[in-house]
Amino acid sequence: MSNPAPFNPPVRSLMGPGPSNCAPSVLQSLSKPMLGHLDPEFVRMMEEIKSMQRAVMQTKNLMTFPVSGTGSAGMEFCLVNLLEPGDEVIIGVNGVFGGRMCDLAERCGAKVTKVSSDWGRIIEPQQIADALKQTPKPKLVAVVHAETSTGALTPVEEVSKLVREAGALFLIDTVTSLAGCPVKIDEWGVDAVYSGTQKCLSCPPGLAPVSLSERALKVATSRRTKVQSWYLDVNLLAGYWGEERVYHHTAPISMNYALHEALRLVLEEGLEARFARHRENHLALKAALDVMKLKIMSQEGHQLWQLNAVQVPEGVDEAGVRKQLLTQYGIEVGAGLGPMKGKIWRVGLMGATSTRDNVVKFVQAFGDILNAGGYTCDTKAAVAAAK
Ligand SMILES: Cc1ncc(COP(=O)(O)O)c(C=O)c1O
């Protein structure tokens, strides 16, 4: 094989379920000089990452840091550290990622009670209350805050109260919610949380911001059995991210630069301003979709601002539309997963991608493609509604 030419990726508008577009300064940070993972300057930066991550997660938890790995590594970090064989857990399943948590918990040897909702709907507090009647003393209850596979946002405050009353730990997945809509770890009484860098933080994929409360940490440090994963064992990771600074693994240095810059940008914009931007752009897209007589499939009143699950109308070629958006307009949107395959487009407005310009550009392209394919809609009026 001859040596390939250097890889030059095309520029895309990443309007799918993630990754989202990164701010130029985040991309530039990736090309900064390499440092050793125990260099005092790198260590200083790690401390800044931890405190900025606490601010974004709205927590004072000391054990707050980015796990090396994607969002799934964050999920695995929480479950392998908190669960031991035979433990009982209750997990909300209203899409792909609740299902993934169940699989992982079962791999930890836990007995899983699934609380299922139809895809697109939220997990209701009453469902958790009912599950707690069957399994009154679970070790842990987990829900996905923002289900990226369906675009539903499950409110967690009431669920948290029920979990606290049962004496269990409360875990939430904030891979898609963090930095796009409110996530209040301490106020909501969450014991364990994980996220990903590539969604509303607008950083490349590769790190999983996590946080454990004192209660959760106590559970992880007083286990009967060793954590099944060496790489994700918080007892070992604490040695590197804590005060001792002992070698555990070689941190992905450049990704940490990128996360530092991404967190800095989130705080510079301000959490409230950032959430308002996500909300307004979602509403602009929704107004355009209304004009186009297209619907968002997730439960009304609980629709994510950062991920819009648009129903594919009868007779429209879902994959064909996505392909044209990508090849003719450089816009990436996501397909439906599992039972949603062919039924929805997932239109992401996450982080740096959530701009009015992107909404307008998408509506124009989408309307043109749909009309050319035989679905009649008023693109001009839809664009006006989005503005
Ligand atoms: C809600 C949610 N949880 C977990 C994950 C897994 O994250 P990753 O793909 O970064 O491993 C994703 C990824 O899309 C997600 O959206």
The ligand as a Gaussian input file, in Angstrom:
#p B3LYP/6-31G(d) Opt

LIG

0 1
 C      -27.238000       9.878000      27.154000
 C      -25.970000       9.210000      26.741000
 N      -25.346000       8.386000      27.610000
 C      -24.201000       7.764000      27.286000
 C      -23.623000       7.918000      26.044000
 C      -22.356000       7.208000      25.714000
 O      -21.338000       8.109000      25.461000
 P      -20.124000       7.787000      24.463000
 O      -20.711000       7.490000      23.128000
 O      -19.337000       9.054000      24.502000
 O      -19.383000       6.634000      25.023000
 C      -24.229000       8.752000      25.105000
 C      -23.653000       8.944000      23.760000
 O      -24.290000       9.390000      22.846000
 C      -25.431000       9.410000      25.470000
 O      -26.043000      10.224000      24.618000

